[in-house]
Amino acid sequence: MLKEFREFVSRGNVVDLAVALVMGAAFGAIVTSLVDNIIMPMVGVLMGGVDFSTLSITIGNAVIAYGMFIQAIVNFFFISVAMFFLVKAANTMMRKKAEAPPPPAVRDEVKLLTEIRDLLTAQRK
């Protein structure tokens, strides 16, 4: 069972997923800090000094912190936009790599093999 677990973890997909998860969490923390500490205070100043983190409504004993919800929406928006551009850049890089022509040595080999095939086909006729 330990051997199977080791094989499972050793697969590239699991390791890649773990790295992506850690990097995604770190990236989310950076964007959250950007929104909480830079963007929202600027938006608050533009709206007359409003601090979104303190906006709330009290109904009975319940406190509805709608300002924190607004910040979460802004966080989600900026993380989504940043991830869109990141994925778009990665897809562009992968497409360029896939479209790259084969090196000259490979093209020469293919050309030679094609000529050999044609000669063998001509000899059979």
N, C-alpha and C positions, 0 to 999 in steps of 0.2 A: 504494500500500500504506500509506503514511503517512497519507493522507487517510482510508482505511478505519479505521485504528487510531484516529485522532482522533475519528471518528464513533462508534466503539465505546465509547471512554472518555467521550465527551460524553453518552451516554445516561444517563438518571437512575438506572437500576438499578445500573450499575457504580459510579457515584459514591456512591450510597446504601450499597452493599455495602462499599466501601472505608471509609467513615466508620463504619459499624457494626463493622467488623473492628477498627479502631483504638480505638473506644470500648469494645468488648468486651475487648480486651487490657488497657486501662487499668483497666476495672472489675474484671477478674480479678486484677490486681496489688493493687488496693485490698482485695478480699476475702481474698486470700492473706495480705496483711499483717495484716488483722484476725484471721484464724485463727491465724497463726503467732505473732503478738506479743501478742495479748490473750486469745483464747479458749483456746488450748491451754495456756498457762501457768496459767490459772485451773483448767482441768480437771486439770492436773498437781498443783496444790496440793490440790485436793479428793481426789485419789487418793494423797495422802501424799508429795508432792514429786517426782513422776515427771516427768522431762523426756523427752517423746516423741521429740524429734529425735535423741536418743542411744540409743534402744532398738534393739538389734540382736542377731543370733545369728551366731557365727562357725563355719562348717563347713569344716574344712580351711583353704584360703587364701581362701575366699569369705566375704564379709560380707553378711548379709541384714539390711538396715536396715528392719525392719518398722515401726518408729516413724515413719519418713518416709512410709511407705505409709499408716499411720493418719492422718497429717496431710493427705495428699493426698485421702483419702476425706472427711475433714471439710471440706476446701476445696471439693470437688465438691458436697457437700451444701449448704453455705451459698451457693455461687454459683448452684446450681439453684433454691433457695428464693427468692433475691433476683431472679433472672431471671423466675421464675414470677409474682411480684408486679409486676414491671415490665411484663411483657407483659399481665397482667390489667388493670393500670391503663391501659395504652395502648389495649387493646381497648375498655374502658369509655368512654374519651374519644372514640374513633372511632365507637362506637355512638351516643353522645349527639349527635355532630356529624351523623351520617347521619339520625337521627330528628328533627332540628330542622325545624319547619315552614317552608315557603318564606316569604320576606318578603311583606308585604301587597301590594306592587305586582305580584308574580308571580301571586298568588291572584286579584287583580282582573282581570288580563289573561286568565287562564284562564277566569274566569267570563264575561267579555265575549266571548271566542272561542266559548265553549260556547253563549251566547245567539245569536250570529251564525249558528253552525252550525244551531241549532234553527230559526231564522227561515228560513234558506235551504232547509232540509229541508221546512218547512211550505209554502213557496212552490212547490216542485216538485210537491207533491201536488195 
